[in-house]
Amino acid sequence: MNFDTALNPNNVYEKTTETFNFLRTKIDFSPDIGIILGTGLGQLASEIKSTLTLPYNEIPHFLKPTVESHSGRLIFGELSGKKVVAMQGRFHYYEGYEMVAITFPVRVMHKLGIKTLIVSNAAGGLNPKFKVSDLMVITDHINLMGANPLRGVNDPRLGPRFPDMYNCYDKDLVKLAKRIARKLRIKLQSGVYIAVAGPNLETAAEYGALRILGADAVGMSTVPEVIVARQLGIRVLGFSVITDLGIPEELKPCNFEDVLKAASIAEPKLTRLITAVIKELK
């Protein structure tokens, strides 16, 4: 039941409504918080007191993840006493999907009722102070993906044509995350996330250039979803797990297994942190 090829900027509002109506036949549930779990970061899903779990391929207009570490399930339930909807696995531009389809779940979650979106990803560290398996709260982003999910015909029902990215990563939520991290004695870095198209990792020269641009971590996701969330007026909190280091002078070979291993070390800390943050969200 996958209709992703039908999605385009001209019909995304109608397709969002179709998916919303389908989900309403499965569950009467209005989540306050949406969560997107990135590469190797699906453990948080086990902490959710699930009311309903649906594979993406059973949801109209949802894509199918092709990355092995992305389970591809939409989970409705409670976490820390709050109603949440969580994506266990996301879609990526490098998989060959269009931006309108990659960001479609954010529009569906908004129609379901979310006011806050928590996003996570695996990223390469550019800041020399970072170490593998560090956590970083995202304070801002740079879009170098060469594409934008708002490109094309604008439907005012989806939000403004030229949305403001002021306070893109909500400053109050960032402060909350830092305070809770200190309380839990979890080391939490902070910095700017830069998104590229992928799927190859960067060259030493590219890592150096991205650092000059002001980035602390580089990845291949998150920015499209965040742009759409901000167009919809959803406040955003983002985290990166530093799974490898892109320090030109110290560059070493890296493979996907290394990324997953680093993510698995950091995952319990991120799960504790997000669970505690959600408990204090208002």
Protein Blocks (a to p, Z undefined) as FASTA:
>chain_A
ZZklmgcfklmmmmmmmmmmmmmmmoccddfbdcdddehilmmmmmpccfbdcdfklpgh
iacdfbfklnopacdddeehiacdddediadfklopafklmmmmmmmmmmnopabdcddd
ddddfbfkbcehiacddfbdcdfeopafkgccddfknocfbdcfehkbafklmmmmmmmm
mmnopacddddddddebjbdcdfklmmmmmmnopabdcfehjlmmmmmmmnopacddddd
dfbdcdfklgccddfklmmmmmmmmmmmmmmmmmmmmmmpZZ
